[in-house]
Amino acid sequence: MKKASFFFKLALVAALSAFAVGSFAEEPFSADFTQHVGAIKKLNGANLWGRFSGSRNRNTQDDAVACRMSTMRLHDAPLDNPGMRIVDVQHVFGNFDADPKDPKNYYFDQTDDYIKRIVDAGVVPIYRLGTSIEHSEINYYAKKPKDPNQFAEICAGIVRHYNKGWADGFEWNIPYWEIWNEPDLIPQMWDDRDWNSYCQFYVVVAKRLRAEFPDIKIGGPALTGANLDYIRRLADLCKKENAPLDFVSWHCYPQQPSQLLDPPAKVRAVLDEAGFPDAELHLNEWHYLPCNWEGIQSGIDKNIYWQEAPEGLHGYVSAAFNDFVMTRWQDTPLTMSNYYCYSSNYWGVFDFYGRRRVTYYSLLLFGELVSESPQRVKTVDGNGSVALLGGVDDEGANPRLLVSIFQREEQTPIEIALKGVPASGSVKVAVIDADGFKETQIDYSDGVLKLDSKDSGVYLVRF
């Protein structure tokens, strides 16, 4: 028994040693373009199309089209377009006491033009039914509607206009309709701390919309985080009341990828247990937050620093984070993500003058990969600080490899073994790093692609 115990201990020490080494050393990297493993998930959605109100002076429509984003959520559109009555229910339907069945009581013009730019670009709109966030001392609209049934009828008029041609409207068949935004954020978005108040409100609106529009996808609650208790309680009430819950949405502004990567499986489990196995998972607001909320709200100097620093909200580390998490999400149950945000504001990929921030290129490169080479191929990256996502087109040609590096401590070059492409050659590569964005060319040989070590960055390799 002592001898057996000795060998057990020896094996245990060996196993722990191997684990220790494996936890610090990255696995070998490889990409096999002959093994196709399914479609790349189009998780490159965003919030807020290019600023509409100032488009005569700086029009980013062509920039947006180039990114080939999958979906565009419309939340906060009025805040991004000063002076315009767009998207929010109170801007479309100004007199809450008026008759929602009378087309004359709606103002659609500016919202029509705003959404048309999105549709013309081949991007799917996600219409948030509700209001934008309010940071003023008094809430004017960000509170529970006084009559949920009236609110539901107004929402039905909006859906009817965009999907059924009502009131000189369109037949755009917008699929996603989200009921409110962040009702757990009090007082900025809601005024009742009883979570059941939102759940009951949701049920009223969702059932009314399903009755007239059986083909649309209805969801919410766009929580500030993946609060499993709140999601479970909403799902339970929807099941009890036979209300639709076609997708569940939440938000996250993290410092680490795990904060985005871990919740989808947990939300999936809750919804499966509650009887909604087909409900989609939408993480429809997210943005790298390199410090914390207090860090960007603790004075003008700190605010400016995190806006402008290379490791800040819009620098190369943030850009690398974007492509890193969109790659890692491929192996989670997540259905959709929407970066906050595309436009030119505090959180956007353009600065206040309309200049591209380096985060713009993270969307551009992912959009190129998923559009030009949408069939995913087998890659090995050890699940460490380097994430690989390879693809080919539907005919197996046009190989591309996205290499995303986030906070890598190792200083060794990244060597990727290749299969299914020529053993040697020269490739065109787009690079995001501390120097910004550039297009370059790299030679490789002996079936191995060697990339320079970076603490954070992105390579899009076009074979």
FENMOSUL-V843099 format. One record per run of one state. SS is the DSSP state (a for helix, b for strand, c for the rest). FROM is the first residue (numbers start at 0). TO is the last residue. If there is no record, write none. Layout:
[[SS & FROM & TO] [SS & FROM & TO]]
This chain:
[[c & 0 & 0] [a & 1 & 23] [c & 24 & 27] [b & 28 & 38] [c & 39 & 43] [b & 44 & 46] [c & 47 & 59] [a & 60 & 66] [c & 67 & 69] [b & 70 & 72] [c & 73 & 75] [a & 76 & 79] [c & 80 & 87] [a & 88 & 91] [c & 92 & 101] [a & 102 & 104] [c & 105 & 107] [a & 108 & 119] [c & 120 & 122] [b & 123 & 128] [c & 129 & 146] [a & 147 & 163] [c & 164 & 174] [b & 175 & 178] [c & 179 & 184] [b & 185 & 185] [c & 186 & 188] [b & 189 & 189] [c & 190 & 193] [a & 194 & 211] [c & 212 & 215] [b & 216 & 222] [c & 223 & 226] [a & 227 & 240] [c & 241 & 245] [b & 246 & 251] [c & 252 & 256] [a & 257 & 260] [c & 261 & 261] [a & 262 & 273] [c & 274 & 278] [b & 279 & 285] [c & 286 & 291] [a & 292 & 295] [c & 296 & 298] [a & 299 & 307] [c & 308 & 314] [a & 315 & 330] [c & 331 & 334] [b & 335 & 338] [c & 339 & 342] [b & 343 & 343] [c & 344 & 348] [b & 349 & 349] [c & 350 & 354] [b & 355 & 355] [c & 356 & 356] [a & 357 & 371] [c & 372 & 373] [b & 374 & 379] [c & 380 & 384] [b & 385 & 391] [c & 392 & 398] [b & 399 & 404] [c & 405 & 412] [b & 413 & 418] [c & 419 & 423] [b & 424 & 432] [c & 433 & 434] [b & 435 & 444] [c & 445 & 446] [b & 447 & 450] [c & 451 & 455] [b & 456 & 461] [c & 462 & 462]]
